Amino acid sequence: MQRGFEVVSAYFDKGIRLPRRKTGLAAGYDLEAAESILIPAKEIGKVPTGLKAYMLPDEMLNVYARSSLFQTKKCILVNAVAVIDADYYNNPGNEGHIILTLLNMSDQAVTIGKGERFAQGVYQKYLKTDDDEPTNTIRMGGYGSTGQ
């Protein structure tokens, strides 16, 4: 197993589809909402995907909003790019569940519907510096949990 997606245990029986690329030259794997989420006007909402991602130790999954998300819903991914590290997979805090935070920029409430494709994940290799010396911190969850 080198890289891929799995459904987190809390969503095993919820009809979650594993991400797929839509064309032969597409870089991104489309991520869908695991449940319907209402995001009030000018507020943020956390959208669960029901997924976790596994990869090689020198890889990451970058998650971007789909280009149609702003056009159709006036929503953006709060941090522009969500970086999913290899050690996020199966962490004891949340099993590596990919939950994305969206900001509704419109003046109306917006629903991201269950099964709606709203983001895309791109697996990438990364480089380390010559003097790289990571700490021995153990990841215990998401959203700023590293080093807690």
C-alpha positions in Angstrom: 0.0 0.0 0.0 1.6 3.3 -1.1 -1.2 5.9 -1.1 -5.0 6.0 -1.1 -8.1 6.7 0.8 -10.1 4.8 3.3 -13.4 5.5 5.1 -13.1 6.3 8.8 -14.9 3.9 11.1 -17.6 6.4 12.2 -18.7 6.6 8.5 -18.4 2.9 7.5 -22.2 2.5 7.0 -22.9 6.0 5.6 -22.4 5.3 1.9 -19.1 7.2 1.5 -17.5 6.9 -1.9 -13.8 6.8 -2.2 -12.4 9.7 -4.2 -11.7 9.3 -7.9 -10.0 11.4 -10.6 -12.6 12.3 -13.2 -10.3 12.3 -16.2 -7.0 10.6 -17.2 -5.0 13.7 -16.8 -6.6 15.2 -13.7 -4.2 15.7 -10.8 -6.9 15.9 -8.1 -9.1 13.3 -6.5 -12.6 14.7 -5.9 -13.7 14.8 -2.2 -17.3 14.7 -1.3 -19.2 15.9 1.8 -20.0 12.9 4.1 -23.2 14.7 5.3 -25.2 17.8 4.5 -23.8 20.9 6.3 -25.6 24.3 6.5 -23.1 27.2 6.6 -24.8 30.5 7.7 -24.0 33.7 5.7 -20.5 35.1 6.4 -19.7 32.2 8.8 -17.5 29.1 8.7 -18.6 25.5 8.7 -16.7 22.2 9.1 -17.4 19.7 6.4 -16.6 16.1 7.1 -15.5 13.9 4.3 -15.7 10.6 6.1 -12.2 9.8 4.8 -8.7 9.4 5.8 -5.6 9.3 3.5 -2.6 7.1 3.7 0.7 7.7 1.9 4.5 7.2 1.9 6.5 9.0 4.7 7.9 11.6 2.2 4.5 12.5 0.8 1.6 14.7 1.7 -2.0 15.2 0.5 -2.8 18.8 -0.4 -6.5 19.6 -0.4 -7.8 22.5 -2.5 -11.4 23.8 -3.0 -12.8 22.7 -6.4 -12.8 25.6 -8.8 -16.6 25.5 -8.9 -17.1 25.9 -5.2 -16.9 29.7 -5.2 -18.8 30.0 -8.4 -21.7 28.0 -7.2 -21.7 28.4 -3.4 -19.6 31.6 -2.8 -17.5 29.5 -0.3 -13.7 29.2 0.0 -11.4 26.9 1.9 -10.4 28.8 5.0 -6.7 28.0 4.9 -6.6 28.0 1.0 -4.7 24.6 1.1 -5.2 21.9 3.7 -2.0 20.0 4.2 -2.5 16.4 5.3 0.7 14.8 6.6 1.5 11.1 6.4 1.4 10.8 10.2 -2.2 12.2 10.3 -3.4 8.8 9.1 -4.9 6.7 11.9 -3.8 9.2 14.6 -5.4 8.3 18.0 -7.2 11.7 18.3 -9.5 11.4 15.3 -8.3 8.4 13.1 -7.1 10.9 10.5 -10.5 12.1 9.5 -10.3 14.8 6.8 -12.6 17.6 7.9 -12.4 20.8 5.8 -13.3 24.3 7.0 -15.2 26.5 4.5 -16.0 30.2 4.8 -19.4 31.2 3.3 -18.6 34.6 1.7 -22.2 35.2 0.6 -25.1 37.0 2.3 -27.2 33.8 2.3 -26.9 30.5 4.1 -25.4 27.8 1.9 -25.8 24.0 2.1 -23.0 21.6 1.1 -25.0 18.5 0.4 -24.1 14.9 1.2 -22.2 13.5 -1.7 -21.5 16.9 -3.2 -17.9 17.2 -4.6 -16.5 20.4 -3.0 -12.7 19.8 -2.7 -9.9 17.9 -4.4 -6.8 16.2 -3.0 -3.5 16.0 -4.8 -0.7 13.7 -3.5 2.8 15.2 -3.6 6.3 14.3 -2.6 8.2 16.9 -0.5 11.8 17.7 0.1 13.7 18.1 3.4 16.5 20.5 4.3 20.1 19.2 4.7 20.0 19.9 8.5 16.4 18.5 9.0 16.0 17.3 12.6 12.3 16.8 13.4 11.2 16.6 17.0 9.6 13.4 18.4 6.2 15.0 18.7 3.4 12.5 18.3 0.3 13.6 16.3 -2.8 13.4 18.4 -5.5 14.8 16.1 -6.1 17.7 13.7 -6.5 21.5 13.6 -3.3 22.6 15.3 -2.7 19.5 17.3 0.9 19.0 16.4 3.1 19.9 19.4 0.2 20.1 21.8 
